[in-house]
Amino acid sequence: MNAPTNLALTNKDFESGVEVRWCPGCGDYAVLKAVQRLLPMTGLPKERHVFVSGIGCSSRFPYYMSTYGFHTIHGRAPAVATGVKLSNPDLAVWVITGDGDGLSIGGNHMLHALRRNVDLNILLFNNAIYGLTKGQASPTSAPGTRTPSTPEGSIDAPVRPAAFALGAGARFIARAVDTQQATLIDVLHRAHDHKGASFVEIFQNCIVYNDGVYASFTDKDVAPDRQVWLEHGKPMRYGKDNDKGLRLNPRTFRLEPVILGQDGVTEADLMVHDETNDTLAHMLAMLEGPDVPVPLGVLYCAPTPSYDSTVAAQQAAAPRRRDLNSLLRKGKTWVVQ
Amino acid sequence: MPSSALAAATATEALDRVTVRFAGDSGDGMQLTGSIFTESTALASHDLSTFPDYPAEIRAPTGTTYGVSAYQINFGAQGVLTAGDAPDLLVVMNPAALMVNVAALKAGATIILDSDAFGTRAIERAGYTTDPRADNSLAPFTVVDLPITSLTQQAAQPLGLSKREAQRCKNVWTLGLVLWMFDRDRAPIIEALRTKFRKAPEIAEANVAVLNAGHAYGETAEIPALRRLPVTRSLPAPGLYRTVTGAEATALGLVAGAELTGLDMFLGTYPITPASPMLHHLARLRDWGVTTFQAEDEIAAVCAAIGASYAGKLGVTTSSGPGIALKTEALGLAISAELPLVVVNAQRGGPSTGLPTKTEQSDLFQAVMGRNGDAPIPVIAARSPSDSFDAAIEAVKIAVRHMTPVFLLIDGYIGNASEPWHLPDMDTYERAPVAFRRPDDGTGAFDRDPESLGRQWTLPGTPGLEYRIGGLEKDFSTGAVSYDSANHQRMTDLRSGKMDAIARALPPQEVCEGPTSGKLAVVAWGSTYGPVHRAVVEANRMGRAVAHIHLRHIAPFAPNLTDLLAGFDTVLVPEMNTGQLALLLQAHTLRKVERLNKVTGQPFKIAEISAAIESALES
């Protein structure tokens, strides 16, 4: 494939011009904007990006991009995308999915795309609800979520997407919030640059069926005290006054919130983020509760060779033969005179 | 019951056809014995047809009837076509194998059995109340009762094998004996054994010694029932030959189809009996531009193949009925997105898990109709192992010319059976290279060829041609999502019109044997070709004017089929299902057809077809 020539692209160049049909105020608009702002930064021309989606609100995403796009069937985007990537490794292949699409009907494909480490950028729009089918509980809905299908409140335990991805063997796991554009773009950029399966959980607000589900850590007034932005090699510090942090309690083997200056706590006591550490990644993925911040950013990044690069290397090592007569005549043959 | 060729043969008179069946426990190596004997048969210039008949269990409990594995081969002069109605020679390694197979034998057939395996417990385990060797029940047959296990041990133990290891060679001892009976050259078999056991030379040499011992036993034992039997070695058309199974021929045909259309091939698949051998063959053909992807499930397998087609490869998925069921939704996507895809179904007995290792033709409705919405897919069927090669090439060509998924139906019998294959010269095959849409050709992704109705194949990565596609209904011209009612009518008409376009490009349906009009036509499809053809040839030889019409194209039918069938008073449709083609034919031609249906998991016998022909002619 030719090297990119005209890279003077802007976000406008990635708009397809198709009228966007998400509900007014949907978090999907913000993610679409972030992706359209990111793509000019990737250095790839439009034709090198392919967006593959399943079924659901977020899966309409490809229609709104001016790149190549394939709106497939429910849950199967990782499988279709795997076929695309293996067939043309030069493409940047994005998977757009949701909590129902990617973790319920398509959970199996997500598991295997991650453990195979196919070089896909997987954006999981987690709104903890089924939107397009009008508001049923999803596999990430909090217990007790009242919906038309769970009038007495949902009773099943939710899946934790980041922990699921880690368990599946993902080598890149990140989190971001739909409306926090700068950090969302940062995370998407890292996901794009990572070779191998990149799993990004985006906390996305469904304004119609699950409005405010993440308000407890995304509302502007509480966000600084309820989010910790992870940076590799930096202490886990957060708070409106930057006075809070996470410390490893060696007795419980858990991360616990502390306040700098209290009980003699200094920055040196805080846990330093190491995105290559899978044990730490697991603690971060499991960290939840009213008293702890939600870790955002790159939780885990530990690259290994991607499946597609290994397949491509095997193909490159094999001589390309085209002589069908010799193919048919391999093995034992005999001549009748 | 016809008396056995073996019983009737004299030492000077060559037999036209002989059917041999090897049967034993599923761990006794019967499939290996059969396939090596097949290779020897081919090298001896016999025509042949085989039928591996094995249980679903990998190692069923020893000595049980349900654990019996068998391999049948029919060989002799040209025109064999089937694995034989009834064996002339049965080699059994235990009482259970005798119990299961004795009923199928011709009167006068020879049975070679291992007396060491006929202990009281083994006899009881097989379901006998008395020793069948002693109760006169084998009186219609010639029984050769040999201590095969002991004789094998005697031959193998001097080479340092343990008793247990030595016993495992008993199938090779019987192979040696049978090779002697049919006067075969041992050299290529010895070479094959040394190749198979190249990592364990001591096992290889022990097997060679055992093979020679079995052969020498035939030479020296002077048992009257053991005679050398000349079988007609008739030379087929001059040329280069090999043996091939349907699974391998299908794999090779797919690769050839890809090459002839200028594509690399991508196989997305998931292990399932009896389709897995296609994956095993293709996984070794990376040099020929094949990528194989063993997906996490059947759905991912077909979806990855669709993704590959979207990106410019020839997407292929292989499976059997239950797996095809899982792929159904994705097939609709391929239709909607107008992408090429070849779907191979190696049919097995159903419904549900059914009979994984037994053959059936009962997925025809599934292929023709089994999808939501008006979702037509062309369906073609191979009729024999080697025919799978050309059928696969045709499937590929239809898929890329018309930008559609295509079903290629084989079945467990075709997939596993082998026959000699007169190797074609690939330079004589027509090449039809795909022209992908180019940035400067002034076309759109949804412009369609007026004849084939195939849309412009537009590859991601091509500058300036970015487009979006999916399973939502799309505008006929622009491909944009469209819920417009008139447009949906137009798109539905387009999809069914594509079937008409495929039909227009088909060659006329021909009569492969017998008259082109008259009293009776036997219309069949798929692996019933062999028995139907033999039965019809025989009927014509006896002075009955009967036609054999064998369908490769089932959806769509060849345009002349209705007129062709109108020329016959009676149409008889034998099928290994409850009448699926019969129903399609009646719906298509608006004429009545007679049915002959068999769903025992076993192929038709020639005699069964012959009886149905006689009965149809009498009525």
Boltz contact constraints between the chains, C-beta under 6 A:
constraints:
  - contact:
      token1: [A, 1]
      token2: [B, 461]
      max_distance: 6.0
  - contact:
      token1: [A, 46]
      token2: [B, 466]
      max_distance: 6.0
  - contact:
      token1: [A, 47]
      token2: [B, 461]
      max_distance: 6.0
  - contact:
      token1: [A, 47]
      token2: [B, 462]
      max_distance: 6.0
  - contact:
      token1: [A, 47]
      token2: [B, 463]
      max_distance: 6.0
  - contact:
      token1: [A, 47]
      token2: [B, 466]
      max_distance: 6.0
  - contact:
      token1: [A, 50]
      token2: [B, 460]
      max_distance: 6.0
  - contact:
      token1: [A, 62]
      token2: [B, 468]
      max_distance: 6.0
  - contact:
      token1: [A, 63]
      token2: [B, 468]
      max_distance: 6.0
  - contact:
      token1: [A, 66]
      token2: [B, 466]
      max_distance: 6.0
  - contact:
      token1: [A, 67]
      token2: [B, 466]
      max_distance: 6.0
  - contact:
      token1: [A, 68]
      token2: [B, 460]
      max_distance: 6.0
  - contact:
      token1: [A, 68]
      token2: [B, 466]
      max_distance: 6.0
  - contact:
      token1: [A, 69]
      token2: [B, 468]
      max_distance: 6.0
  - contact:
      token1: [A, 70]
      token2: [B, 310]
      max_distance: 6.0
  - contact:
      token1: [A, 70]
      token2: [B, 469]
      max_distance: 6.0
  - contact:
      token1: [A, 71]
      token2: [B, 470]
      max_distance: 6.0
  - contact:
      token1: [A, 73]
      token2: [B, 329]
      max_distance: 6.0
  - contact:
      token1: [A, 73]
      token2: [B, 333]
      max_distance: 6.0
  - contact:
      token1: [A, 73]
      token2: [B, 471]
      max_distance: 6.0
  - contact:
      token1: [A, 76]
      token2: [B, 303]
      max_distance: 6.0
  - contact:
      token1: [A, 79]
      token2: [B, 300]
      max_distance: 6.0
  - contact:
      token1: [A, 79]
      token2: [B, 303]
      max_distance: 6.0
  - contact:
      token1: [A, 79]
      token2: [B, 304]
      max_distance: 6.0
  - contact:
      token1: [A, 80]
      token2: [B, 303]
      max_distance: 6.0
  - contact:
      token1: [A, 80]
      token2: [B, 306]
      max_distance: 6.0
  - contact:
      token1: [A, 80]
      token2: [B, 307]
      max_distance: 6.0
  - contact:
      token1: [A, 82]
      token2: [B, 304]
      max_distance: 6.0
  - contact:
      token1: [A, 83]
      token2: [B, 304]
      max_distance: 6.0
  - contact:
      token1: [A, 83]
      token2: [B, 307]
      max_distance: 6.0
  - contact:
      token1: [A, 83]
      token2: [B, 308]
      max_distance: 6.0
  - contact:
      token1: [A, 84]
      token2: [B, 307]
      max_distance: 6.0
  - contact:
      token1: [A, 84]
      token2: [B, 311]
      max_distance: 6.0
  - contact:
      token1: [A, 87]
      token2: [B, 266]
      max_distance: 6.0
  - contact:
      token1: [A, 87]
      token2: [B, 308]
      max_distance: 6.0
  - contact:
      token1: [A, 87]
      token2: [B, 311]
      max_distance: 6.0
  - contact:
      token1: [A, 87]
      token2: [B, 313]
      max_distance: 6.0
  - contact:
      token1: [A, 88]
      token2: [B, 311]
      max_distance: 6.0
  - contact:
      token1: [A, 88]
      token2: [B, 461]
      max_distance: 6.0
  - contact:
      token1: [A, 91]
      token2: [B, 460]
      max_distance: 6.0
  - contact:
      token1: [A, 91]
      token2: [B, 461]
      max_distance: 6.0
  - contact:
      token1: [A, 108]
      token2: [B, 296]
      max_distance: 6.0
  - contact:
      token1: [A, 109]
      token2: [B, 300]
      max_distance: 6.0
  - contact:
      token1: [A, 112]
      token2: [B, 296]
      max_distance: 6.0
  - contact:
      token1: [A, 318]
      token2: [B, 286]
      max_distance: 6.0
  - contact:
      token1: [A, 318]
      token2: [B, 287]
      max_distance: 6.0
  - contact:
      token1: [A, 319]
      token2: [B, 287]
      max_distance: 6.0
  - contact:
      token1: [A, 321]
      token2: [B, 287]
      max_distance: 6.0
  - contact:
      token1: [A, 321]
      token2: [B, 288]
      max_distance: 6.0
  - contact:
      token1: [A, 324]
      token2: [B, 256]
      max_distance: 6.0
  - contact:
      token1: [A, 324]
      token2: [B, 259]
      max_distance: 6.0
  - contact:
      token1: [A, 324]
      token2: [B, 426]
      max_distance: 6.0
  - contact:
      token1: [A, 325]
      token2: [B, 426]
      max_distance: 6.0
  - contact:
      token1: [A, 327]
      token2: [B, 288]
      max_distance: 6.0
  - contact:
      token1: [A, 328]
      token2: [B, 423]
      max_distance: 6.0
  - contact:
      token1: [A, 333]
      token2: [B, 240]
      max_distance: 6.0
  - contact:
      token1: [A, 333]
      token2: [B, 242]
      max_distance: 6.0
  - contact:
      token1: [A, 334]
      token2: [B, 43]
      max_distance: 6.0
  - contact:
      token1: [A, 334]
      token2: [B, 241]
      max_distance: 6.0
  - contact:
      token1: [A, 335]
      token2: [B, 240]
      max_distance: 6.0
  - contact:
      token1: [A, 336]
      token2: [B, 235]
      max_distance: 6.0
  - contact:
      token1: [A, 336]
      token2: [B, 236]
      max_distance: 6.0
  - contact:
      token1: [A, 336]
      token2: [B, 238]
      max_distance: 6.0
  - contact:
      token1: [A, 336]
      token2: [B, 239]
      max_distance: 6.0
  - contact:
      token1: [A, 337]
      token2: [B, 238]
      max_distance: 6.0
